[in-house]
Amino acid sequence: MSRLDDCREIVRQLWPYLDGALPDEWQVRVVAHLDACTNCTSHFDFARVFLEAIQRSGAVSLDVEPLRARVVAALEAEGMRAP
């Protein structure tokens, strides 16, 4: 697997990681990758700050997938691509 493929896979796992929904093996893999990759760390920092802002807003639901889907759709409508 190339470094870019590895980064893509880690970025895909950031939301489940932050939700505590990854198996232990994946949690270890994400942490190790983030320790070594500043590019992915910026994605992680954004996701963490975004979730903290949502939590502070009081608009948190137990099912965050619909919110995530709306955010991704809005970003894609603006011409951004999901990793």
N, C-alpha and C positions, 0 to 999 in steps of 0.2 A: 504494500500500500504506500502510495507517495505521501509526502508531507502534507500536500494540499488536500488529498483525500482524507488523511487523518484529521486535519483541522476541520474539514466539513463535517465529519462524523462527530467530533467533539462539540462543535457549535450546535448540531442537531440535538445533542443530549443536555445542553445547558438548562433548558426549562425543566425537564424532569429532574435533573440534578438539584436545582434550586428548590424544587418541590419535595425533595427527599424521596423521590419515587424510583430511583435507580437501584439495581442490585449492588451489593458491596463491591463486586469486581469492577463494575463500571464507575462507581464513585471514585475508587482508587485511580482508575485510568484517567478520568477527567481531571482530578487534582494533580496528578503527575504531569499531564499535558499542560495544564494552566501554569504550573511552576516553570515550565520551559519555553512557553510560547506567548510572547507579548501581543501578537496579533489576536489570538483567541482570548487573552485576558481582557482586551478592550470589549469584546462581545460579552464576556461574562460580567464585566463591570456595568455595562448598559443594562443587561437583563436583571441584575441584582437591584440596581437603582430604580428601574422601571417597576419591578414588583414591590419594592418598598413604597414607592409613590402610590401605587394602587392600594396597598394595604392601608396607608395613612388616609386615603380618601374615603375609606369606609365602603367602597364599592366592591368589596371582595365577596366572592361566592366560593363555595367549596369546589365548584366545577369551573376552573379557569380556562378550559379549552375553548369555549365559545368566545371569550374575550380575546384570547390569543388569535383565534381565527379571524376575528374582526380587525384586529390590529394588523395582521399580516396582509389581509385583503386591502386595507387602506394604504399600506406601504406599497404594495404591488400596483395599485391604481395610480400611484404617483411615480411609477416607473422603476421602483426598487425591486430587486429579486431576493426571494428568500434563499438562504444557503441550502 
